[in-house]
């Protein structure tokens, strides 16, 4: 079963992945109206939908299935993809988590995730050349407490 900390790490990395597709050429990679499915063992079954929002930005909507004793829930992040810190909402309410997302180029993105103002983790994402898969490398925690994760996503 998955712990709440693991679920938060997953959400943070997931939020990062969603944010990857919302600036300039990134629309071609992730695309408004697309759906992504997470396939790695730690996040299998998580679904991400990408929608247009907020004056040219993107809305990422994660459908998180029940995990580790935590019931299913929905997380939403609206981002202009300009590096501004934005809140993550769970069930439409503030979760205390914020995300800063920056597009590096058409296929590479970086993100910083905070919880209640404290650094939670960093992520670097890569969308494949054929726009069918996405890999996100994340580090959550600090120093000896740091945990690395690799997420895999496929476009539905």
C-alpha positions in Angstrom: 0.0 0.0 0.0 1.1 3.5 -0.6 1.7 6.1 2.2 0.4 9.6 2.2 4.0 10.9 1.6 4.3 8.7 -1.4 0.9 9.9 -2.7 2.1 13.5 -2.3 5.3 12.8 -4.1 3.3 11.2 -6.9 0.9 14.2 -7.0 3.8 16.6 -7.2 5.5 14.8 -10.0 2.1 14.4 -11.7 1.5 18.1 -11.4 4.8 18.6 -13.0 4.0 16.4 -15.9 0.8 18.2 -16.5 2.5 21.5 -16.5 4.9 20.4 -19.2 2.5 20.9 -22.1 1.2 24.4 -21.6 3.5 26.8 -23.2 4.2 27.5 -26.8 5.3 24.4 -28.6 4.4 22.3 -25.7 0.8 22.3 -26.9 2.0 20.0 -29.7 3.5 17.6 -27.1 0.9 17.3 -24.5 -2.0 19.1 -26.2 -5.2 20.6 -24.9 -7.8 17.9 -24.7 -5.3 15.1 -24.3 -5.3 12.4 -21.7 -2.2 10.7 -20.2 -2.1 7.4 -18.2 0.7 6.7 -15.7 2.1 3.2 -16.2 4.9 2.8 -13.6 4.3 0.6 -10.5 4.1 3.5 -8.0 1.5 5.5 -10.0 -0.2 3.0 -12.1 -3.8 4.0 -12.9 -3.4 7.8 -12.4 -5.0 9.7 -15.2 -4.1 13.2 -16.3 -6.3 15.4 -18.5 -5.1 18.6 -20.0 -7.5 21.5 -20.7 -7.1 25.1 -21.7 -7.5 27.7 -19.0 -6.4 31.0 -17.5 -5.7 33.3 -20.5 -3.6 30.9 -22.5 -2.5 28.6 -19.8 -3.2 25.0 -19.0 -5.4 23.2 -16.5 -4.0 19.8 -15.3 -6.6 17.5 -13.8 -5.3 14.3 -12.1 -7.7 11.5 -11.2 -6.0 9.6 -8.5 -7.4 6.2 -7.7 -7.5 4.9 -4.1 -3.9 4.2 -2.8 -2.4 3.2 0.5 -5.6 3.7 2.4 -6.2 7.1 0.9 -9.6 7.4 -1.0 -9.7 8.4 -4.7 -9.5 12.2 -5.3 -9.0 14.8 -8.0 -6.1 17.3 -8.0 -6.2 20.4 -10.3 -3.4 22.8 -11.2 -3.9 25.9 -13.4 -0.6 27.2 -14.9 0.5 29.8 -17.4 3.7 27.8 -17.7 5.8 30.9 -17.1 7.6 29.9 -13.9 5.0 31.5 -11.5 4.2 29.6 -8.3 0.6 28.3 -8.5 -1.5 26.3 -6.0 -2.6 22.7 -6.3 -6.2 22.1 -5.5 -7.6 18.8 -4.1 -11.3 18.4 -4.5 -11.4 22.2 -5.3 -9.8 23.2 -2.1 -6.3 24.4 -1.3 -3.9 21.5 -0.5 -1.0 23.6 0.8 1.0 22.5 -2.3 2.4 24.9 -4.9 4.2 24.2 -8.1 6.6 26.3 -10.2 6.9 25.0 -13.8 9.3 26.1 -16.5 9.5 25.0 -20.1 13.1 24.4 -21.1 12.4 23.6 -24.8 9.7 21.7 -26.8 10.4 18.4 -25.1 12.0 19.3 -21.7 10.5 20.9 -18.5 11.5 21.5 -15.0 9.4 22.0 -11.8 9.8 22.8 -8.2 7.1 21.5 -5.8 6.5 23.0 -2.3 4.3 22.0 0.5 3.2 24.7 3.0 6.1 26.9 1.6 8.8 24.2 2.2 10.6 22.5 -0.7 9.1 19.1 -1.3 10.8 18.1 -4.5 12.1 18.9 -8.0 11.3 17.2 -11.3 12.6 17.1 -14.8 10.4 15.9 -17.5 11.0 14.7 -21.1 8.3 14.2 -23.8 9.3 11.7 -26.4 10.0 12.8 -30.0 6.8 11.1 -31.2 4.7 12.7 -28.4 3.4 9.4 -27.2 5.3 9.0 -23.9 6.6 11.1 -21.1 9.2 10.3 -18.5 9.6 12.4 -15.3 12.6 12.1 -13.0 12.0 13.5 -9.6 13.8 13.9 -6.3 11.7 14.4 -3.1 13.2 15.2 0.3 16.5 16.7 1.2 19.9 15.1 1.9 19.8 11.5 3.2 16.0 11.7 3.2 15.9 12.3 -0.6 14.1 9.7 -2.7 14.3 9.5 -6.5 11.4 8.4 -8.6 11.0 7.8 -12.3 7.4 8.1 -13.7 6.3 6.9 -17.1 3.2 8.1 -18.9 1.6 7.2 -22.1 -0.8 9.3 -24.2 -4.2 7.8 -24.5 
